[in-house]
Amino acid sequence: FDRDFSFPSFFSATGAAITDQSGSQQCPAEKILFRVSGSGNAHAALWNQAAYTYAVCWDGVGTTSAQRSCNPNNTTVVLRLSDTTNAHVEKKELTNYQQRVCFGNIQCSTLPQGQCSTLGPTWRCAASLSAETNAHVSDCGIYSLDLCCSDGSASGGTRRGLRSNVRQR
């Protein structure tokens, strides 16, 4: 499941990216954390919803469909959605939204922008959130909150390369 993407310089430093799943840069289904309506100021959907062609893709250890179930302790929750599609998001610790996004053995936390590495060398930004709840999603570094995640396998670092459809900061 741990395949390389066609754009490794982007993923090797960031951990995740919003990708257009209809183009040549799509990531494998087992790498999709959740889907989004676009590359910025986006609504979200569960990974298996076909409404959106964009997705937040994780470059670390992939997962199977069976590992998308949330465990009883909620330790695999990435974030929460207001619905299965066309949804606002909130950080996983809040309980306003009942749709949980879960992914393999990943751990996630929401921190102020640029602070993911303070959790350790394997923690990286997956996306940014406009607020703690009722939020939109964008690429890392756009909003004031970062969705920081780790699967314990990939080291963090500084972004080395960007694809043309992701805004540079």
Disulfide bonds with the S-S distance in Angstrom:
Cys27-Cys57 1.99
Cys70-Cys102 1.73
Cys108-Cys149 2.12
Cys116-Cys148 2.07
Cys125-Cys140 2.09
